[in-house]
Amino acid sequence: MIEAALAFAVALVSGAVPVINIEIYLVGAVVAMDDGALVAMAVAAGLGQTLGKLPYFYVGRGTIAVPWMRRKAQTPGKWAERAEGWRRKAEARPAWGAGLVALSSFASVPPFVVVSVLAGVVRMNVVLFCAVTFATRTARFLVVVFAPAWAMSFLP
């Protein structure tokens, strides 16, 4: 239980501060934990990362004020035009936005912190954002915790 709580805390902080790496923490935990604890840690890390990315989502939406971003959005120009184009595309095709969030959340390409802000800019549904983020981050962390054991099974 404490392992899952620690994984949640580290994931929450790493979600808000991108230079802190939850994957390194989880791989280190593989050495000391059994399979049941690893699943719980991966799920807790998925929840922590989801909550850690919500401030970025709300920055993009404009709910949390970031002065330079607000100026960019209010100033006519290329950035405002692109943001409006992305917003229209996301409204017309919600699966497009959810797919981009899923890809970025699982593979980190493009960087997920950027996509989290973009999801807010295009006014993606917050419940959809959280559901997709939680599912794909948890899947990513399950791969991270089980890949070392799987790889070790091939060694003599």
C-alpha positions in Angstrom: 0.0 0.0 0.0 2.8 2.4 0.9 4.5 1.6 -2.5 1.4 2.7 -4.4 1.0 5.9 -2.3 4.7 6.8 -3.0 4.2 6.0 -6.7 1.2 8.3 -6.7 3.1 11.1 -5.0 6.1 10.9 -7.3 3.9 10.7 -10.3 1.9 13.7 -9.2 5.0 15.8 -8.7 6.6 14.5 -12.0 3.3 15.4 -13.8 3.6 19.0 -12.7 7.4 19.2 -12.9 8.5 17.5 -16.2 12.2 17.1 -15.3 11.3 14.6 -12.5 11.0 11.2 -14.2 8.4 8.7 -12.9 9.7 6.0 -15.2 13.1 5.9 -13.4 11.3 5.7 -10.0 9.1 2.8 -11.3 12.0 0.9 -12.8 13.9 1.2 -9.5 10.9 -0.2 -7.7 10.9 -3.3 -9.9 13.9 -4.6 -8.0 12.1 -4.6 -4.6 8.5 -5.4 -5.4 6.4 -8.3 -6.4 4.0 -8.3 -9.4 0.9 -7.3 -7.4 2.6 -4.3 -6.0 3.8 -3.3 -9.5 0.3 -3.3 -10.9 -0.9 -1.1 -8.0 2.1 1.2 -8.4 1.4 1.6 -12.2 -2.2 2.4 -11.6 -1.4 4.9 -8.8 1.3 6.5 -11.1 -1.3 6.8 -13.9 -3.7 8.6 -11.5 -0.9 10.8 -10.2 0.2 11.8 -13.7 -3.3 12.5 -14.8 -3.8 14.9 -11.9 -0.4 16.4 -12.4 -1.2 17.3 -16.1 -4.5 18.9 -15.2 -2.9 22.3 -14.4 -1.3 22.4 -17.9 -4.7 21.6 -19.4 -6.3 24.5 -17.5 -3.5 26.8 -18.5 -4.3 26.0 -22.1 -8.0 26.6 -21.4 -7.3 30.0 -19.8 -8.7 29.0 -16.4 -5.2 29.4 -14.8 -3.7 32.7 -15.9 -0.3 32.7 -17.5 0.3 36.3 -18.6 2.5 35.7 -21.7 0.1 33.0 -22.9 -2.9 35.2 -22.4 -1.2 38.0 -24.4 -0.5 35.6 -27.2 -4.1 34.4 -27.3 -5.5 37.9 -27.3 -3.0 39.3 -29.8 -4.1 38.8 -33.4 -1.5 36.8 -35.3 -0.2 33.5 -36.3 -0.4 31.8 -32.9 -4.0 32.9 -32.3 -5.0 31.8 -35.8 -3.4 28.3 -35.4 -5.0 27.9 -32.0 -8.4 28.7 -33.4 -7.9 26.3 -36.3 -6.9 23.5 -33.9 -10.0 24.3 -31.8 -12.3 24.0 -34.8 -10.7 20.8 -35.9 -11.0 19.3 -32.4 -14.6 20.3 -32.2 -15.4 18.8 -35.6 -13.5 15.5 -34.8 -13.3 14.8 -31.1 -11.6 11.4 -31.8 -8.8 13.3 -33.4 -8.0 15.2 -30.2 -8.5 12.0 -28.1 -6.2 10.1 -30.4 -3.5 12.8 -30.2 -3.7 12.8 -26.4 -3.6 9.0 -26.3 -0.5 8.8 -28.5 1.3 11.5 -26.7 0.4 10.2 -23.3 1.5 6.7 -24.1 4.6 7.4 -26.2 5.5 11.0 -25.2 5.6 12.0 -28.9 4.8 14.9 -29.2 5.8 15.8 -25.6 2.8 15.3 -23.4 3.1 18.5 -21.5 2.7 20.4 -24.7 -0.3 18.3 -25.8 -1.9 18.8 -22.3 -1.8 22.6 -22.9 -3.1 22.1 -26.5 -6.0 20.0 -25.2 -7.0 22.9 -23.0 -6.6 25.4 -25.9 -8.9 23.4 -28.1 -11.4 23.1 -25.3 -11.3 19.3 -25.2 -13.8 17.8 -22.7 -12.0 17.6 -19.3 -13.5 14.2 -18.5 -12.4 12.8 -21.9 -8.9 14.2 -21.4 -8.7 12.6 -17.9 -10.0 9.3 -19.0 -7.7 9.0 -22.0 -4.7 10.2 -20.0 -5.4 7.8 -17.1 -5.8 4.8 -19.4 -2.8 5.5 -21.6 -0.4 6.6 -18.8 -1.4 3.5 -16.8 -0.7 1.3 -19.8 2.6 3.0 -20.3 3.6 2.4 -16.7 2.5 -1.2 -16.8 4.9 -1.6 -19.7 7.6 0.2 -17.8 7.3 -2.0 -14.7 7.0 -5.4 -16.5 9.4 -4.8 -19.4 12.6 -5.4 -17.2 11.3 -8.7 -15.9 10.2 -9.8 -19.4 13.7 -8.9 -20.8 15.4 -10.7 -17.9 13.5 -13.9 -18.8 15.5 -14.1 -22.0 18.8 -14.1 -20.2 20.4 -17.5 -19.5 
